[in-house]
């Protein structure tokens, strides 16, 4: 009887091999050959699933977004708009190993996405989805009278996401890297500036 192969599981395994290489060595080292070696596959077998390096990198990036968005869907939405935004922010912050890997992978893809059209569109789509989700919560907060005067939801959404990206970058850098508690505090201070 022929062996049943779960193709989606194999694609996930390869994406996770990409993540390990990106986290350890940087995105420039995530070649088809390196990913094949990392995953224990032959380059030919890998090319059956991903014919090009950009197809492989694109799937790895997309899977990171999908996992992140799936976690957002599980957030308890009964605590009010401020708590919901705080929970969103905590899912985006590199506060544990899973989120550190996701943040490192997604941030590593940004420079490559600026020059590779297929990755660029994928990154733009993920970023638009993220901005619009945060903006929707801020619009609901404004309609409920919870925001400070002058807070514009679209601008506030951008500011919060840029803050989180910056915190994630500095969390893993240098002798004065930010702690998880400092990142949470910075988000809380930004939310204080938004909410009355």
C-alpha positions in Angstrom: 0.0 0.0 0.0 1.5 3.4 -1.0 2.4 5.7 1.8 0.0 8.6 2.4 1.8 11.9 2.4 0.4 15.0 4.1 1.6 17.6 1.7 0.5 20.5 3.9 2.4 19.1 6.8 5.5 18.7 4.6 5.2 22.4 3.5 4.9 23.5 7.1 8.0 21.5 8.0 9.9 23.2 5.2 8.6 26.7 6.3 9.8 25.9 9.9 13.2 25.0 8.5 13.3 28.4 6.8 12.4 30.0 10.1 15.3 28.2 11.9 17.8 29.3 9.3 16.5 32.9 9.3 16.6 33.1 13.0 20.1 31.5 13.3 21.9 32.8 10.1 19.7 35.5 8.5 17.4 35.4 5.5 20.3 35.6 3.0 21.3 32.1 4.1 17.8 30.6 3.5 18.7 29.1 0.1 16.9 26.0 -1.3 20.1 24.0 -0.6 20.3 25.2 3.0 16.7 24.6 3.7 17.0 21.1 2.2 19.9 20.3 4.5 18.2 21.8 7.5 15.1 19.7 6.9 16.9 16.5 5.9 15.4 16.6 2.4 17.1 16.5 -1.0 17.0 19.8 -3.0 15.0 17.9 -5.7 12.3 16.8 -3.2 12.1 20.4 -1.8 11.7 21.8 -5.3 8.7 19.5 -5.8 6.9 21.7 -3.2 8.6 25.0 -3.9 10.1 25.4 -7.4 12.0 28.6 -6.4 13.6 30.2 -3.4 11.0 33.0 -3.4 8.1 30.6 -3.5 9.6 28.9 -0.4 10.3 32.2 1.4 6.8 33.4 0.5 5.2 30.4 2.0 7.3 30.7 5.2 6.3 34.3 5.5 2.6 33.5 4.8 2.6 30.7 7.4 4.1 33.1 10.0 1.3 35.6 9.3 -1.4 32.9 9.4 -0.2 31.6 12.8 -0.2 35.1 14.2 -3.7 35.8 12.8 -5.0 32.5 14.2 -3.8 33.6 17.7 -5.5 36.9 17.3 -8.8 35.1 16.6 -8.5 33.3 19.9 -8.3 36.6 22.0 -11.1 37.1 24.5 -13.1 40.1 23.1 -15.3 40.6 26.2 -12.9 42.9 28.1 -13.5 46.1 26.2 -11.6 47.9 23.4 -8.5 48.9 25.4 -8.0 45.4 26.7 -8.5 44.0 23.2 -5.8 46.3 21.8 -3.5 45.4 24.7 -4.1 41.7 24.0 -3.4 42.3 20.2 -0.2 44.1 21.1 0.9 41.3 23.4 0.4 38.8 20.6 2.6 40.9 18.3 5.4 41.5 21.0 8.3 39.0 21.1 7.5 37.9 24.7 8.1 34.2 24.3 10.1 31.9 22.0 7.2 31.4 19.5 6.6 35.1 19.2 10.4 35.9 19.1 10.8 33.5 16.1 7.7 35.0 14.3 8.9 38.6 14.9 12.5 37.7 13.8 11.2 36.0 10.7 8.7 38.7 9.7 11.2 41.5 10.4 13.9 39.7 8.4 11.5 39.4 5.4 10.9 43.2 5.2 14.1 44.2 3.3 13.7 41.3 0.9 10.0 42.1 0.4 11.0 45.6 -0.7 12.8 44.2 -3.8 11.0 41.0 -4.6 7.5 41.6 -6.0 5.8 38.4 -4.9 7.1 38.9 -1.3 6.2 42.6 -1.4 2.6 41.9 -2.2 2.4 39.3 0.5 3.9 41.6 3.1 1.6 44.5 2.0 -1.4 42.2 2.4 -0.4 41.1 5.9 0.4 44.6 7.0 -2.9 46.0 5.6 -4.8 43.3 7.5 -3.0 44.1 10.7 -3.5 47.9 10.4 -7.2 47.5 9.5 -7.8 45.1 12.4 -6.3 47.5 14.9 -8.0 50.5 13.3 -11.4 48.7 13.6 -10.9 48.4 17.4 -9.9 52.0 17.6 -13.0 53.1 15.6 -15.2 51.1 17.9 -13.5 52.8 20.9 -14.1 56.2 19.4 -17.7 55.4 18.8 -18.0 54.3 22.4 -16.5 57.6 23.6 -13.4 55.9 25.0 -10.7 57.7 23.0 -9.0 61.0 24.0 -10.0 64.1 21.9 -7.9 64.3 18.8 -7.0 60.6 18.5 -7.5 59.6 14.9 -8.0 55.8 14.6 -6.0 55.3 11.3 -3.0 57.3 12.7 -3.2 55.7 16.1 -3.2 52.2 14.5 -0.1 53.0 12.5 1.6 54.5 15.6 0.9 51.4 17.7 2.1 48.9 15.1 5.3 51.0 14.4 5.9 51.1 18.2 5.6 47.3 18.4 7.9 46.7 15.4 10.5 49.0 17.0 10.2 47.3 20.4 10.6 43.9 18.7 13.7 45.1 16.9 15.3 46.5 20.0 14.3 43.5 22.2 16.9 41.4 20.5 19.7 43.9 20.0 22.7 45.2 21.9 23.8 45.3 25.5 20.8 47.4 26.5 18.1 45.2 25.0 14.6 45.8 26.2 13.0 43.3 28.6 9.6 41.9 28.1 8.3 44.0 31.0 9.7 47.2 29.4 8.0 46.3 26.1 4.7 45.8 27.8 5.1 49.1 29.7 5.8 51.0 26.5 2.6 49.6 24.9 0.6 50.5 28.0 2.0 54.1 27.9 0.9 54.3 24.3 -2.6 53.0 25.1 -2.8 55.6 27.9 -2.2 58.3 25.2 -5.1 56.9 23.1 -7.7 56.2 25.8 -9.4 58.7 28.0 
